[in-house]
Every structure is written in structure tokens, then in C-alpha cells.
């Protein structure tokens, strides 16, 4: 008898199969003497859409809300073939049990259980729960397989989340769409996210800057500044005139020894925020890069984590991870860490690790030769943070000097490093500390400043705000829940939610500043108030957490969700608000005759039919990866086919057929493997030593 191992992706399946000696490819599975390894392609089974239910064939505004008696699932059409491979494997007579080896989390559990239930299998279930897919981690995981019954709470939590989002999201979106004859989407995560952006915009719009004045005094060549300020120019001018020749009686000086500690290890939100600020890449791109570093190169641990700490049982793995990163600029630092007692105390906290620990390097050494520039940068950020947390605190001496003129305190602070510690990476220079002998004021001036509005959200800061939405909730109890449940959405879904908001024409990026479209502003006026606040998510996440811990039943939770769904649909139906497209153009749809809407989706301009039931879309232009020959900027493609034209802001343009011709010519200049083989087989090759060398090269 054999065990069936169900993985989430083919690449993970190959790694697991290698460690289980399952190398024979039979009927779409990798088989060995004891194990059969198969894989999904992400979700293969999902909750049915309303039109698949017999009772909901004809849906209109009056028939809403649609609430199924039983939430049914369906096999996703485009991956039907792969589902049948798994179904056949699960139901084989020689398979005694199923080992779930999908991602260790709520979504991974739902993905696997949906497939197993759809296949109508009652075979025993075991669970592989690992946070990295190195050979060592896989082997350890299979030695410590867990009973699948331990994760029924997690599955029920994931199923409850999906069902609740279906009930609220689909019903509210359909109600808004039918009511206002426009494609309008809402949900308990994306709508509060949209509201946060709109509120920030409103604060910026209504902000009124005011001038204020601070003072700078130079005493014996040392600059002192005030913390107090004046709001009136005359007061500032009078103060400078009255005290510019002031003689200081005494300058107090205090010297303190201080220390600073490194920031905690990265979770997914932190690394997305940092990468957005440093490298201007989207949270989705960052997640994809870390997923590659985890899944393909196996040099990082599981990325979809909200924790910044490790568990105590990982302490024994630190040394192997250090050996893996002991290269280049890190070699001497790692050598110093290994030469003493490894102090991992600040990064270990069992109470602050839920499903997964923080993102850290694995025991695998990276191969920079096969990694892209951005992959190296992201990996180095995580490696550096890991090393910082194993180094000593930075210790420094801080000298604070101050004196008083009238009611204003002038101060100067300087520091001298005593121990670099973790700041060895930053190359900070010490402040110059000059002794003051003369107490005369060399100069006294006022400096005009002005108050600044809040900054617009970037993709990185918006992801961070989704994890920390406390400013958008009034109730202290709800703030507490949001802190415990890490905000709205999950680390695994936030990047996708942002992408949806851009794709559905609710958000647009203006020089990296995120702003709402007019469609979004109208939607926020139309959607029920409860759906705009993070409070709903706070309540749900608390309940979902209790379901996962078997403290609350899935049925009781969904009963409350259904009641809430009736309330918001009733509110939408009774609304007297209007919706108006402001991006409608004169061009009519060639399929239904309705006017088209012009939409900008992150640099791609499209025309979309305004008729909700018509799916006609035409691309006007899109930013491509083709670089201009003159200025090397990315070019914009207008039109389709051979008549398509690439244009650059500098004025250069080139036709699609010319680009195709250049690509074809470049390919001709490169010898293929087939050409090399033919060349090697020719007897007329004059350079015999070269021929022998070429023959020694194995070409697959």
C-alpha cells in the first residue's frame, strides 16, 4: 500500500518526490515504492457562482440576496484535466492515505480539502506542515507528519471565510450593478481599503498650510536650534533683533550612554513596504520574487507570514543558516557571529508566532549567477535583517547641550559611537563634538517653515495601512481585535486586492501616488456604511480565529453573515442615489451599440463597453518592455498586429513589423543547438582540436 502526497504546485511536488524516491512518471504522478506524489495548479475547486445553482438561474435586483441552503463547489474548467488526474490517484485501491502537502496555512488547507471532498474520498488524512522546502526540511517534515484531524478547525475557518465573502461580496456587487447599471464591485476588504485612500485624499485636499518660524543660534561655531516656534513673522523678527547680541550665562551639558536595537525580522508586509520604498516595485511583484526565492531557489522560508519572530525550536538551525549566507560582504560578519555564543534571543518569541515564523534564509546557499538583480536585492534585504538580529546592539554616547533665551530653549545633540553592533551595515559617521569656550552668540536667525499635508499612499504604504488600519476605527475594542488579527485582509491576499482595485478602475497611480478614480468616489457614496469600515473585518477575523481553534461553529458564524447580507441588500435597494460614468467617450461598441468607457490600468489604456452584460474590451495603448533606441525608456504600443506602432516620449517610433524583423534577424545570428550538432558532424572541419573539444560537450 502507498501514500498519496497532494502538493499545491508542480515545482514543490518535484522537490518532495525527489526526497521520497518517487521518480517514475506514471499517469501524471511521480511514483516510488511507498509514495505517489501529485499536484494541483493552485485552486482546482471553488465555490459555485450563483448562475450554477438551479434556484438562481434568473437573478435580478428583486430576487437578491441569493443565499444557497448549502454552499456547493465546482471544478474550475481550465484546470479540469489536472483535477481528474488527482481524483483518479486518490481513489486508487493501493492508496491507503492522503498526505496534504499544500502551503501550510488557511488557504492551502481549503485548496486540498476541496479536492479531497470533491473526489469523495474517506481515506485517512495526514498533514505535512513545513515552512521551507529544502531537502532537510522536507525529510524532517515527513518524519513528523501530523494527523489531519488537527487541522479541521483551520479548514472550517477557511471555508467560513470563503462562504462569507461569497455571500456579502457577490450579493452586494450584484445589487449595486443591477441598481445603477454599471459594473460595481465591493467587498469587506477592498471597500475599506478604498475608503482609506479616499479619506487620505480628502485630508490632503482640505489641508491648509500655515507658516511657522524656528530659530537657529551659532555659539562658538556650534549650531543650536529651538524646539519651540512662533507663528507670527513680526514676533520672530522682534525676537531675533532683541536677542542677537545676547550673552549666554550658562550652557548645560548632559552625557548619556544609550543603545539602539535592530528592527524585528521581516514579515511579508514589512518586506513589501521596504521594497516599494527602496526599489519602487509593487507588493505583488515583491511577493512573486519572494515566492521564487522560496519555491524555486529554496533559499528563503515560507513568505506568506504575518510574524516577525521565530519559535524556540528553531534555535538549533541558526548555525546552518549562517553558514549558508557566509559569502562576500557577509563572510567576516558571519565569522564573528559564529566565533562566539550565538545570541538569538531577540528573534525568538513563541507567543508571537501563529501559523508561520518570520521570513529568514534557509540552509541552502544562494547561487547569484542564476538570480536576477531584483531577486538578489530582496534576498539581501532579508539576509541583512537576519544578521542584524544576531549582532549586538549599537551603543553610543549622546551629548546634549542647551541654553535658554527668554522662554525658548536652544539645544544641540551629538553622538559618538562606542560599539557599532548591528549598524555595521550602515556606515554612519559620528557627529563632531566641539568644545564651547566663548558664550557669545555668533549669529541668531529665524527659519521659515510650513506645515505639511499627509502624504499620498504608495502601494507599499497602503499595504502597511491595511495591516495597521487603527486610525480608521473608533472603537478601542475593535482596534484591539485588528491588532490581534493583523488588520484587514491577510498577508497572502493584500497584494491581489490592490491589483483588483487597479484593474477594476477604482485606483490609479499618479507618479507612484495612489489616488481614487471618480468611479471609486461614487461607489463609496453608494455602498452601505458598514462595508466601508475595517470594523467588519475585525469582527469576522476574531470569529474566524475562534473557528480555527474550535471555539465557534462555522454554522453559527455564517448565520450572522446571512442576516448581515439581508440588511445591506435592503439598504442598497432603498437608496435614491445615482451613478454617472465620467469616462464615457463618443465611440460606440461594435457589438451592442452602447457607448464605450476609457480606462487606464497601470499604463494600459483600454476601451470597455458601458453595457454591463457586454464584455467587449479593446486595448488603445499599453506600456511595453521594449526600450527606445535613443533614450532607452520603455515604449508605448498603439494599435494591434503589423500596423501596431511603438512610440517613445522622446519622439522615436517604430512599427511592429520592423520589431518582428529585428527579432527574427537577431535569432538568425545565434547558432542553435541543432546548428552546432550539424557543424560538429561535418568532416570538413579543419580545426581538429576544436572539433574534439566540441564533441566532448554534451548537448541535450
C-alpha positions, 0 to 999 in steps of 0.5 A: 500500500502507498501514500498519496502526497497532494502538493499545491504546485508542480515545482514543490511536488518535484522537490518532495518526490525527489526526497521520497524516491518517487521518480517514475512518471506514471499517469501524471504522478511521480511514483516510488515504492511507498509514495505517489506524489501529485499536484494541483495548479493552485485552486482546482475547486471553488465555490459555485457562482450563483448562475450554477445553482438551479434556484438562481438561474434568473437573478435580478435586483428583486430576487437578491440576496441569493443565499444557497441552503448549502454552499456547493463547489465546482471544478474550475474548467481550465484546470479540469484535466489536472483535477481528474488526474488527482481524483483518479490517484486518490481513489486508487485501491493501493492508496491507503492515505492522503498526505496534504502537502499544500502551503501550510496555512488557511488557504492551502488547507481549503485548496486540498480539502476541496479536492479531497471532498470533491473526489469523495474520498474517506481515506485517512488524512495526514498533514505535512506542515513545513515552512521551507522546502529544502531537502532537510526540511522536507525529510524532517517534515515527513518524519513528523507528519501530523494527523489531519484531524488537527487541522479541521478547525483551520479548514472550517475557518477557511471555508467560513471565510470563503462562504462569507465573502461569497455571500456579502461580496457577490450579493452586494456587487450584484445589487449595486450593478443591477441598481445603477447599471454599471459594473460595481464591485465591493467587498469587506476588504477592498471597500475599506481599503478604498475608503482609506485612500479616499479619506487620505485624499480628502485630508490632503485636499482640505489641508491648509498650510500655515507658516511657522518660524524656528530659530537657529543660534551659532555659539562658538561655531556650534549650531543650536536650534529651538524646539519651540516656534512662533507663528507670527513673522513680526514676533520672530523678527522682534525676537531675533533683533532683541536677542542677537547680541545676547550673552549666554550665562550658562550652557548645560551639558548632559552625557548619556550612554544609550543603545539602539536595537535592530528592527524585528525580522521581516514579515511579508508586509514589512518586506513589501513596504521596504521594497516599494520604498527602496526599489519602487516595485509593487507588493505583488511583484515583491511577493512573486520574487519572494515566492521564487526565492522560496519555491524555486531557489529554496533559499528563503522560508515560507513568505506568506507570514504575518510574524516577525519572530521565530519559535524556540525550536528553531534555535538549533538551525541558526548555525546552518543558516549562517553558514549558508549566507557566509559569502562576500560582504557577509563572510567576516560578519558571519565569522564573528557571529559564529566565533562566539555564543550565538545570541538569538534571543531577540528573534525568538518569541513563541507567543508571537508566532501563529501559523508561520515564523518570520521570513529568514534564509534557509540552509541552502546557499544562494547561487547569484549567477542564476538570480536576477538583480531584483531577486538578489536585492530582496534576498539581501534585504532579508539576509541583512535583517537576519544578521542584524538580529544576531549582532549586538546592539549599537551603543553610543554616547549622546551629548546634549547641550542647551541654553535658554533665551527668554522662554525658548530653549536652544539645544544641540545633540551629538553622538559618538559611537562606542560599539557599532553592533548591528549598524555595521551595515550602515556606515554612519559617521559620528557627529563632531563634538566641539568644545564651547569656550566663548558664550557669545552668540555668533549669529541668531536667525529665524527659519521659515517653515510650513506645515505639511499635508499627509502624504499620498499612499504608495502601494507599499504604504497602503499595504502597511495601512491595511495591516495597521488600519487603527486610525480608521476605527473608533472603537478601542475594542475593535482596534484591539481585535485588528491588532490581534488579527493583523488588520484587514485582509491577510498577508497572502491576499493584500497584494491581489486586492490592490491589483483588483482595485487597479484593474477594476478602475477604482485606483490609479497611480499618479507618479507612484501616488495612489489616488481614487478614480471618480468611479471609486468616489461614487461607489463609496457614496453608494455602498452601505456604511458598514462595508466601508469600515475595517470594523467588519473585518475585525469582527469576522477575523476574531470569529474566524480565529475562534473557528480555527481553534474550535471555539465557534461553529462555522454554522453559527458564524455564517448565520450572522453573515446571512442576516448581515447580507439581508440588511445591506441588500435592503439598504442598497435597494432603498437608496435614491442615489445615482451613478454617472460614468465620467469616462464615457467617450463618443465611440460606440461598441461594435457589438451592442451599440452602447457607448464605450468607457476609457480606462487606464490600468497601470499604463494600459489604456483600454476601451470597455463597453458601458453595457454591463452584460457586454464584455467587449474590451479593446486595448488603445495603448499599453506600456511595453518592455521594449526600450527606445533606441535613443533614450532607452525608456520603455515604449508605448504600443498603439494599435494591434498586429503589423500596423501596431506602432511603438512610440517613445516620449522622446519622439522615436517610433517604430512599427511592429513589423520592423520589431518582428524583423529585428527579432527574427534577424537577431535569432538568425545570428545565434547558432542553435543547438541543432546548428552546432550538432550539424557543424560538429558532424561535418568532416570538413572541419579543419580545426581538429582540436576544436572539433574534439573539444566540441564533441566532448560537450554534451548537448541535450 
